[in-house]
Amino acid sequence: MAFKQERLEKIIVREVGSFLLLEAKDERLKYITITNCRLTGDLSIATIFYTVYGTDEQKVATSEVLQDAKGMIRGHLGKALQVKKIPDIKFKYDESMEYGDKIDNILKNLNL
C-alpha cells in the first residue's frame, strides 16, 4: 500500500467522523462510528466502514440515512481533502465488533 493511500484513508476516517458528529443536521447520523476506510488502488472509490448500536431495524435505517447523506459527506471531503478527484463513497456496515463480541462470549462460556 502506498504511503499516500494509507494517509488519505486515515484522513477520510477522521473527516467523515467529525462531519457526522459536529456538522450533520440529521440527529441519527451523530450516533454512527466510522471505524475504517479502504481506497481502491486508483483512489477512485472509498469504502467507509461504520458501526452503530441498536436493533436490526435501526441498522437498516442508518444505512438508508447514510446513503441519503452521501452527497453532503462527499462535498465536505471535497473541501477537506487536497486531491484532484474526490473518491466515490460506499458505506459498509462493519461486523467485526459483533464478531468479536460473539467470540468473546464463546470463550467466556467455555468450561476450562
C-alpha positions as CSV (number, residue, x, y, z in Angstrom):
1,M,0.0,0.0,0.0
2,A,1.4,3.4,-0.9
3,F,2.0,5.9,1.8
4,K,-0.3,8.4,0.2
5,Q,-3.2,6.0,0.0
6,E,-2.8,5.0,3.7
7,R,-2.6,8.6,4.8
8,L,-5.6,9.5,2.7
9,E,-7.6,6.7,4.3
10,K,-6.9,8.0,7.8
11,I,-7.8,11.5,6.8
12,I,-11.1,10.3,5.3
13,V,-12.0,8.4,8.5
14,R,-11.2,11.5,10.6
15,E,-13.1,13.9,8.4
16,V,-16.2,11.8,7.9
17,G,-16.4,11.1,11.6
18,S,-16.0,14.7,12.6
19,F,-18.6,15.8,10.0
20,L,-21.2,13.3,11.2
21,L,-20.6,14.3,14.8
22,L,-20.3,18.0,14.5
23,E,-21.9,19.3,11.3
24,A,-24.6,16.8,10.3
25,K,-28.1,18.2,10.7
26,D,-29.8,14.7,11.0
27,E,-29.6,13.5,14.6
28,R,-29.4,9.9,13.5
29,L,-26.0,10.5,11.9
30,K,-24.5,11.5,15.2
31,Y,-24.6,8.0,16.7
32,I,-22.5,6.4,13.9
33,T,-18.9,5.5,14.5
34,I,-16.6,5.4,11.5
35,T,-14.2,2.5,12.0
36,N,-12.2,2.2,8.8
37,C,-11.8,3.3,5.2
38,R,-10.4,1.3,2.2
39,L,-9.5,3.1,-1.0
40,T,-9.1,1.4,-4.3
41,G,-5.6,1.4,-5.9
42,D,-6.5,4.3,-8.2
43,L,-8.1,6.3,-5.3
44,S,-11.5,6.5,-7.1
45,I,-13.7,4.6,-4.6
46,A,-13.6,4.8,-0.8
47,T,-15.4,2.1,1.1
48,I,-16.1,3.5,4.5
49,F,-16.9,1.1,7.3
50,Y,-19.2,2.1,10.2
51,T,-20.8,0.7,13.3
52,V,-24.0,1.7,15.1
53,Y,-25.5,0.1,18.1
54,G,-29.2,-0.8,18.0
55,T,-31.6,-3.3,16.6
56,D,-31.5,-4.6,13.0
57,E,-34.2,-2.1,12.0
58,Q,-32.1,0.7,13.3
59,K,-29.1,-0.5,11.4
60,V,-31.1,-0.7,8.2
61,A,-32.5,2.8,8.8
62,T,-28.9,4.1,9.5
63,S,-27.8,2.6,6.2
64,E,-30.5,4.5,4.4
65,V,-29.7,7.7,6.1
66,L,-26.0,7.4,5.2
67,Q,-27.0,6.8,1.6
68,D,-29.1,10.0,1.6
69,A,-26.2,12.0,3.2
70,K,-23.6,10.7,0.8
71,G,-23.6,13.9,-1.3
72,M,-23.1,16.1,1.7
73,I,-20.3,13.9,3.0
74,R,-18.6,13.9,-0.4
75,G,-19.0,17.7,-0.6
76,H,-17.3,18.0,2.9
77,L,-14.5,15.8,1.7
78,G,-14.1,18.0,-1.3
79,K,-13.3,20.9,0.9
80,A,-11.2,19.0,3.4
81,L,-9.0,16.8,1.1
82,Q,-6.4,18.3,-1.2
83,V,-6.7,15.9,-4.1
84,K,-7.6,16.3,-7.7
85,K,-10.6,13.9,-7.6
86,I,-12.8,13.2,-4.7
87,P,-13.4,9.4,-4.4
88,D,-16.9,8.0,-4.7
89,I,-18.2,6.8,-1.4
90,K,-19.6,3.4,-0.5
91,F,-20.7,2.6,3.1
92,K,-20.4,-0.8,4.5
93,Y,-21.5,-2.0,8.0
94,D,-18.5,-3.2,10.0
95,E,-19.4,-6.5,11.5
96,S,-16.1,-7.0,13.2
97,M,-17.3,-5.7,16.6
98,E,-20.2,-8.1,16.7
99,Y,-18.0,-10.9,15.6
100,G,-15.5,-10.1,18.3
101,D,-18.3,-10.0,20.9
102,K,-19.5,-13.4,19.7
103,I,-16.1,-14.9,20.0
104,D,-15.7,-13.3,23.5
105,N,-19.0,-14.8,24.6
106,I,-18.0,-18.2,23.4
107,L,-14.7,-18.0,25.2
108,K,-16.4,-16.9,28.4
109,N,-18.8,-19.8,28.3
110,L,-16.1,-22.4,27.9
111,N,-15.5,-24.5,31.0
112,L,-11.8,-24.8,31.2
